[in-house]
Amino acid sequence: MPQEEQDQLLESLTAHEGAGPTTPDNGGAPPPRSKPKPVSAGIDCVECGKPLVVRQGKRGPFLGCSGYPKCRHTEEAPAEVLERVTAAVPA
């Protein structure tokens, strides 16, 4: 496609109100991800005594020590803790 046709096509596509890039230009870098703030599980770490928080991993939610990375203790998240935390967090 000749350059003139490309320019006309681009102009017609961007001439509409609100048309434009859907994400800000980050110099080719992907947009930054926002991580949800960890929610306290109401249980203390058995290794260091700091509160355990509910975290999301690639295999689902789990409890991790809020003292990470110094303390690397993790536990499977019990269903009752997940229910309590889910009910406390607004949708």
Contacts in CASP RR format, 6 or more apart in sequence:
PFRMAT RR
TARGET T0000
AUTHOR 0000-0000-0000
METHOD contacts of the structure
MODEL  1
MPQEEQDQLLESLTAHEGAGPTTPDNGGAPPPRSKPKPVSAGIDCVECGK
PLVVRQGKRGPFLGCSGYPKCRHTEEAPAEVLERVTAAVPA
1 9 0 8 1.000
13 19 0 8 1.000
14 20 0 8 1.000
23 31 0 8 1.000
24 31 0 8 1.000
26 32 0 8 1.000
36 56 0 8 1.000
38 53 0 8 1.000
38 54 0 8 1.000
38 55 0 8 1.000
38 66 0 8 1.000
39 53 0 8 1.000
39 54 0 8 1.000
39 85 0 8 1.000
39 88 0 8 1.000
39 89 0 8 1.000
40 51 0 8 1.000
40 52 0 8 1.000
40 53 0 8 1.000
40 54 0 8 1.000
40 66 0 8 1.000
41 51 0 8 1.000
41 52 0 8 1.000
41 53 0 8 1.000
41 54 0 8 1.000
41 63 0 8 1.000
41 77 0 8 1.000
41 81 0 8 1.000
41 85 0 8 1.000
42 51 0 8 1.000
42 52 0 8 1.000
42 81 0 8 1.000
43 51 0 8 1.000
43 52 0 8 1.000
43 63 0 8 1.000
43 81 0 8 1.000
44 50 0 8 1.000
44 51 0 8 1.000
44 52 0 8 1.000
45 51 0 8 1.000
45 52 0 8 1.000
45 64 0 8 1.000
45 65 0 8 1.000
45 66 0 8 1.000
45 67 0 8 1.000
45 71 0 8 1.000
45 73 0 8 1.000
46 73 0 8 1.000
47 65 0 8 1.000
47 71 0 8 1.000
47 73 0 8 1.000
48 65 0 8 1.000
48 67 0 8 1.000
48 70 0 8 1.000
48 71 0 8 1.000
48 73 0 8 1.000
50 65 0 8 1.000
50 66 0 8 1.000
50 67 0 8 1.000
50 71 0 8 1.000
51 66 0 8 1.000
52 63 0 8 1.000
52 64 0 8 1.000
52 65 0 8 1.000
52 66 0 8 1.000
52 73 0 8 1.000
52 75 0 8 1.000
53 63 0 8 1.000
53 64 0 8 1.000
53 65 0 8 1.000
53 66 0 8 1.000
54 61 0 8 1.000
54 62 0 8 1.000
54 63 0 8 1.000
54 64 0 8 1.000
54 77 0 8 1.000
54 81 0 8 1.000
54 82 0 8 1.000
54 85 0 8 1.000
55 61 0 8 1.000
55 62 0 8 1.000
55 63 0 8 1.000
55 64 0 8 1.000
61 77 0 8 1.000
61 82 0 8 1.000
62 74 0 8 1.000
62 75 0 8 1.000
62 76 0 8 1.000
62 77 0 8 1.000
63 74 0 8 1.000
63 75 0 8 1.000
63 76 0 8 1.000
63 77 0 8 1.000
63 81 0 8 1.000
64 73 0 8 1.000
64 74 0 8 1.000
64 75 0 8 1.000
65 71 0 8 1.000
65 72 0 8 1.000
65 73 0 8 1.000
65 74 0 8 1.000
END
